[in-house]
Amino acid sequence: MGVESFLDEVLNRVKEFLNLAQQTDVIRNGLPHDSLRKTIDLKLPIEGHGIQSALDDIDSVLRHSVHTTAPGFMNPLWGGLSVSSIAGELVTAATNTAMYTYEIAPMATLIESTILTRMGELAGFSTSKGTLTTGGSNSNLLGLLCARQSMDQKSSSLGFDGRNSVVFVSEEAHYSYSIAANVIGIGFLNIIKVRCDEDGRMRPDSLEEEIERALQAGQRPFAVLATSGTTVRGAFDPLRPLAEISHRYNLWMHVDAAWGGACLLSNQYRSLMDGLDLADSFCWDAHKMMGVPLICSAFIVKDASILRQVCSTGTEAHYLYHGESEDVDLGRYSLQCGRRNDALKLWLAWREIGDAGWASLVDRFMELATYLELKVEETPELEMASSRMWTNVCFRYVGDTAPEDLNELNAELRHRLLQDGRFMVSKSTIKGQIILRSVISNNQISEQSLDSYIKRVVELGQDIERGLPSQ
Ligand SMILES: Cc1ncc(COP(=O)(O)O)c(C=O)c1O
């Protein structure tokens, strides 16, 4: 089989898979891993099976993949369908290159720089530099590394005794900070969790108290890590007062906007991140609300020299860098050497729909989240588990069940929902209560799909209350 007909066959299969996601009721077939392992042939052969068999393998991969572009997919903070971005992924693979130098990735280098500059502008940074990373977790790691470098300019070259150094995050921040604390050498126990208000936002007064307490205990605070769009509730920390406190104590301020960063694209919702311009760095995942396929995460910093120091190696990588495009080469601002071109898919999508298209997308997602929230409120069997600021709609089934049994019921409900296969949402916990976190970050969701979702949740909740077994 020639390259051309092979690729045609592959594309046909991909198109069929994407079409199926819109038509099927079952977005996940739910086979347990031991059954799936027995069902498909995963072995790596001694003698190759040939290109034709790759088509069979692709068929089996597609058959057993979750339909993350289906309207019922509301589980993680990403999903949906962007055809131009999928095309970008194909072209990225076909033009297979690494992002370290202009020499080897001319167009991709300029594209990535254009995107990062634009994101810096949207944040209101007067100067900025950045890099695309392997995800929001690693963008947060870069934020912490920059903070460490800013506190101790020798830390990148001589190392650092971080046992006494502390950073502050909201008690609802993403777990990636713990890993980052481990990697930068302070250890995750040196992360101080700051209390949140009723709505899940870091309290500025509590931050100040914690900083004072740490100073009195002889600890060395060096960064405040705020969140714009928390993982479970979608809360936005109040950046302006937090930045004011950070500056007063001479602390680096990094903002994790992996999830909420897209609000900067909407006139209506940009104010959720009011004060971002006062931060030192932030991250923003385009693979979340912007619907670009994973991974596409940006880390942006105001002071380029800090990022350059963090990513410097001491010995010049003479086999890569030759000086002539020093200002343009992106490898000097990345923790990676080989790095894939994640910029193209975002650039193609941005060129396709423009700033106006992004604004409509964010506004539409918020409209759908409001719709879902209203549906929950008008359904007697359900109750919201938290106020809503973003498109995370957190609720639980209450029905006629006693309060002490609600956790068990909602855990079972989520389990049945998953088995049912029509809707996928996450099981999370808010203040000890098990809730269903339904996220609107998938452009295939509609009012109709949300109606069916609520109907199904109520049916399953009632089944459980009546003691009916799972079907
Ligand atoms: C608030 C927040 N920050 C960071 C991350 C990590 O992003 P990634 O999965 O791209 O590493 C997540 C993931 O959901 C998140 O919710």
The ligand as a Tripos MOL2 file, in Angstrom:
@<TRIPOS>MOLECULE
LIG
   16    16     1     0     0
SMALL
NO_CHARGES

@<TRIPOS>ATOM
      1 C1         -6.0230   24.9900   37.7990 C.3       1 LIG1
      2 C2         -5.1630   23.9830   37.0880 C.ar      1 LIG1
      3 N1         -3.8570   24.2270   36.9600 N.ar      1 LIG1
      4 C3         -3.0350   23.3700   36.3390 C.ar      1 LIG1
      5 C4         -3.5150   22.1940   35.8050 C.ar      1 LIG1
      6 C5         -2.5890   21.2280   35.1400 C.3       1 LIG1
      7 O1         -2.6780   21.3280   33.7670 O.3       1 LIG1
      8 P1         -2.1110   20.1750   32.8280 P.3       1 LIG1
      9 O2         -3.0760   19.0590   32.9080 O.co2     1 LIG1
     10 O3         -2.0430   20.8120   31.4870 O.co2     1 LIG1
     11 O4         -0.7600   19.7940   33.3480 O.co2     1 LIG1
     12 C6         -4.8780   21.9050   35.9000 C.ar      1 LIG1
     13 C7         -5.4300   20.6640   35.3320 C.2       1 LIG1
     14 O5         -6.5770   20.4260   35.3120 O.2       1 LIG1
     15 C8         -5.7230   22.8260   36.5700 C.ar      1 LIG1
     16 O6         -7.0240   22.5870   36.7450 O.3       1 LIG1
@<TRIPOS>BOND
     1     1     2 1
     2     2     3 ar
     3     2    15 ar
     4     3     4 ar
     5     4     5 ar
     6     5     6 1
     7     5    12 ar
     8     6     7 1
     9     7     8 1
    10     8     9 2
    11     8    10 1
    12     8    11 1
    13    12    13 1
    14    12    15 ar
    15    13    14 2
    16    15    16 1
@<TRIPOS>SUBSTRUCTURE
     1 LIG1         1 GROUP 0 **** ****
